[in-house]
Every structure is written in structure tokens, then in C-alpha cells.
């Protein structure tokens, strides 16, 4: 069930309103009037369009724009791959809002004093100035945080370091707004509750950015050899198919002498050399009467046909391979072409968790292994799935959520 309502599109970019926007819109109508509420709606939309159009100018696809209770979100397909481009995408929104502030201020000067139009124009000018200045605060997920991230990225050459520092700055901004909200409430205004809620929202999102950056740093350090396991068996290539079936494929409950922890990956070797991957599914094409005569060589996929990675292959590259081809597991080869180990989705997630100081229960790892999806945050750095990072009027960038 979707939580968004599509309201149209412009330049091929679909617009949505999250259902959380409606109570906020109602409060705006009751407090400031219909014209001001509509003006805020259009101002937020224009802010997000500015982000989106600049992103498209850099060749990045924009999936959608969504308005919700805390502002807006432009969901982009991936982040611009250069710090200058990322900075330009981030700054486009505040610059557009400042431009609208100037426009409404000039229009207000030409309006009849004390008229409803003058009052509305004054409110819209103030709204756009607030949107611009608030989003320039230097902390993720705000536009100012995206700009700070891009600046640190350009300075250090490390995108994740930029994200981590900007996320920590965002946590500072969030705590500051929470403290300001409590102070305003103490002074007797319930508006402080709204300020505090925004602060909590920013704090939570900044923490997720920080977690994402730390995870990406861990993945960047890992190699295939660090993650692989040896959950496979090497069998004699001259073993008969009958013996293979009886010893390894018949459930252990039926044959007590079977391995207590049967593997589901088997390789065959002969004369000290790997000959190939055993493919049990090919048994269906062979008459059972032939199982005693034929050996594992009849159901092998030769080594030269197997694809995999070397032990020194970076884990982000392994993840990219698994995302593109969706294999259940990746083979890891030694420099001599032998099988060093196997990597599946659960192995990657479990090792990353251990590097972050978290030991995942085996049942959780198995669920990841059996799932068809990677957990949030395991994007490949050169092709990040862009998610909107919400703020008062934020542009899209990597997040730990899946877009609805």
C-alpha cells in the first residue's frame, strides 16, 4: 500500500504528495490562509525542481519529487560522481528559494499597502527566505550539509569522509534545534514543539547518514579473501554418481553415515587439480541405471567456464557483480586458479557487521542469505541508488531507506 498520491508531472518528473503533508497543509490554511498554503506548496516544489534540473544537467535521472510533512524530497537515481557537481546540485535549491524571496519582496513593494495581496506576498517572501537560510545550515540531511559534504569530498578526495563529517555536523544541528525547541516551549510558545520535532527528524536522518558512511568505509577496506568461506566440498572426480547421491544428496536423517553438515556446493578434483563444479541438477537428465557406471565428470561444469573473482578483489566490486547478475554466490580463485572460497550475501553482511562491532545471530545471517534483496546501505559506491534525504526542502542523495 503506497503512502503517496501522484498529483502530476513536469519535464518528465512525477510529483507526489505524501499523506503526512495533508495535516500540515490544513494547519497552514487555518493559520495563514489558502493563498499562503498554496504558495508554500509551489515554493517547495520549485526548490526541489531546482535540485532536480541541475542533477539532470549532470546526466543523473530524477525518479520523483515528493512533498511530505517536513518539506520536500527529490529522489535521484544516483549521486553526481564529482564533488563540484554534487555541490551545484545541493546549492541550486537554496539559490532558487533566495530568488523567490527577492521576487516576492519586489512584488510586495508594488502591491497596495495593507491589502490581502500584500500580506500574502510578505508571507511568501518570509517563507522562501526561511527555506533558503534553514537549508543552508551545514549539516546533513540539509542542503548545507550536502554542500559541506561536497566541499570535504573535494578537499580530501574521500566521499565517505565528507559524508561522515557532514553527518556529524547534522547531528549537532539536530541537537541544537531540539534544545531551541525546548527553550521556546519554556518561554511559553508551543511552536517550540514543531522546532523540536524537526530537530529530532534531522538528528535521526543524520545518524543514518553516519551509519551509511561508516558501512561504506568498512566495505571499501574489505577484500574477497577477508569475507569468503570454505563452505564447499572437494570430491574425487572419479566418484560414481550413485555414490555421490547416496553419500551427499540423500538426507542425513535417512543415512546416519552422511556428513553432519552437508554442503550444497561441490567441486571435483583429479590428480591434485580442480576439474570443475559439480552440478547435481544434471542428474535429472541421466538414467538411474547409468549412475553406477558414470562418474562426477558427467555432471561437471569445467573450471574454464566458471566465473568469479580473485582473493584481492575489493568487496564493493563483488557486490556490484552480485547485483548485476544476481548469482547466489561468487567463487573466489587463488592466483593458480584453484578455488579459494565462496562468498554469498550473508557472508558480506556478517563480516561488515563484525567490522562495525556487531555480531549478527546466525538466523539473521541466514535470512539475509535466503533473501533476494540486499539490506539497506549495501549500495555500490559508483552506482548509488539515490534516495531522497528529507529536509525542509531537500534534494535526493544516498540513504538507508528504500523509496516506497
C-alpha positions, 0 to 999 in steps of 0.5 A: 500500500503506497503512502503517496498520491501522484498529483502530476508531472513536469519535464518528465518528473512525477510529483507526489504528495505524501499523506503526512503533508495533508495535516500540515497543509490544513494547519497552514490554511487555518493559520495563514490562509489558502493563498499562503498554503498554496504558495508554500506548496509551489515554493517547495516544489520549485526548490526541489525542481531546482535540485532536480534540473541541475542533477539532470544537467549532470546526466543523473535521472530524477525518479520523483519529487515528493512533498511530505510533512517536513518539506520536500524530497527529490529522489535521484537515481544516483549521486553526481560522481564529482564533488563540484557537481554534487555541490551545484546540485545541493546549492541550486535549491537554496539559490532558487528559494533566495530568488523567490524571496527577492521576487516576492519582496519586489512584488510586495513593494508594488502591491497596495499597502495593507491589502490581502495581496500584500500580506500574502506576498510578505508571507511568501517572501518570509517563507522562501527566505526561511527555506533558503537560510534553514537549508543552508545550515551545514549539516546533513540531511540539509542542503548545507550539509550536502554542500559541506559534504561536497566541499570535504569530498573535494578537499580530501578526495574521500566521499565517505569522509565528507559524508561522515563529517557532514553527518556529524555536523547534522547531528549537532544541528539536530541537537541544537534545534531540539534544545531551541525547541525546548527553550521556546516551549519554556518561554511559553510558545508551543511552536517550540514543539514543531522546532523540536520535532524537526530537530529530532527528524534531522538528528535521526536522518543524520545518524543514518547518514553516519551509519551509511558512511561508516558501512561504506568505509568498512566495505571499501577496506574489505577484500574477497579473501577477508569475507569468503568461506570454505563452505564447499566440498572437494570430491574425487572426480572419479566418484560414481554418481550413485555414490555421490547421491547416496553419500551427499544428496540423500538426507542425513536423517535417512543415512546416519553415515552422511556428513553432519553438515552437508554442503550444497556446493561441490567441486571435483578434483583429479590428480591434485587439480580442480576439474570443475563444479559439480552440478547435481541438477544434471542428474535429472537428465541421466538414467538411474541405471547409468549412475553406477557406471558414470562418474562426477565428470558427467555432471561437471561444469569445467573450471574454464567456464566458471566465473568469479573473482580473485582473493584481492578483489575489493568487496564493493566490486563483488557486490556490484557483480552480485547485483548485476547478475544476481548469482547466489554466490561468487567463487573466489580463485587463488592466483593458480586458479584453484578455488579459494572460497565462496562468498554469498550475501550473508557472508558480506553482511556478517563480516561488515557487521563484525567490522562495525562491532556487531555480531549478527545471530546466525538466523539473521545471517541466514535470512539475509542469505535466503533473501533476494534483496540486499539490506539497506546501505549495501549500495555500490559506491559508483552506482548509488541508488539515490534516495531522497534525504528529507529536509525542509526542502531537500534534494535526493542523495544516498540513504538507508531507506528504500523509496516506497 
